[in-house]
Amino acid sequence: MINHTMIVSFDRPLPDDELDQYLTDIEQAMLATGLTQSIVVRRHIPIPGEEAIPALIATAIVQIGLPDVETLGKAFAAPGVHEVIDRWQSRHPYKVAWANHESLA
């Protein structure tokens, strides 16, 4: 199994209800592919002063467990996943950094 961990950083702050909806939408879209073994979505926990750091600061973290790299490619090629990504990008632009890795625990 591999984990695909995404660090999602919206360009502007989102109201809590909209961030909750984004996390729900991305989670449901990935589950609907039928390819994920696990998915966890969480808000970033900000600390004072981090906005001064010249780095990508997360708004949320999404971690998806999949059997292998091939399945990861299939999951992100699923039409429902792109619908969610495109809809959110058009309403609230964001950047994503990610890492594919074995379990950290």
N, C-alpha and C positions, 0 to 999 in steps of 0.2 A: 504494500500500500504506500502511496505517496500523499503528501499534503500539499495543497495549493493554498498559500496564505497571501491574501491581498490586503494591502494597506491602502485604504480609500481616503482621499483628501479632497473634499469639496472646495471649490474656489471661494465660496462665501459661506458663512455660517447658515445652517438650516434650522428652522424651528424644530423642536423636539418631535412633534407629531409627524413632520415630513421625514425626518431621519428614521424614525420608527417604521414608516411606510417603505422607505428605500430598503431597509434591512429585511423587512417582511417580503417585499417583492423579489429581491435577489435570492433569498432563501427558498421561496416557493418555486421560482423559475429553475433553480438548480435541482431541487427535489423532483420537479416534474420531468426532468430528463430521464429519471430512473437509473442514472449511472453513478450517483454519489453513494458512498458508504456512510458518510457523515457530513454534517455542515454545522458550523457554529458561527453566529454573527454577534458582534459586540460593539459597543460604543468605545471610542478612545477616552481614556481618563486623562484630562489635561492637568498640567502642573503649571504653577505661576512662572512666567518668564519664558516659556517654551516658544512663544511666537517670535522671539528675538533670535532664535537659532536658525541659521540658513540651511534648512533641510525640509523635506516633505514631512509635514506634521499630519498625522492621521485624524480623520473624522470618525472612522470606523474600521474594524478589522473583520474580515471574512475568511474563515478557514474551511476548506472543502477537502474531505478525504475521498480518494478514488483508488481503484485497484492498481492503475499504472498510467504512464504518460499517454499512451494511445487513447485511453478512456477520457483523460483530461481534455484532449483535443476534441473528441466527439462531444463532450459535455458543452464546451464553449462554442461549438458549431451548431448547437441546437437552436432552432428559430426562436423559441420562447425566451431564451437567454438574451439573444441579441435585441429582441423587442424591449425587454426591460432596460438593458444598457442604453439603447438608443433613446428611449423615452426619458430616462433620467438625465442623460447627457444633454438633451435638448432643453430641458427645464432648469437643471442645476448642473452646470459643467463641473467635472471633477477629474482628478488624475488618480492613477493607480500604480503602485509599485507592487511587485509580487515576488515570491520565492516558492520554488517547488523543492520539497525536502522530505526526508523520512521523519517519522515521529520524533518530537523533541523530548518526549518523556520515556 
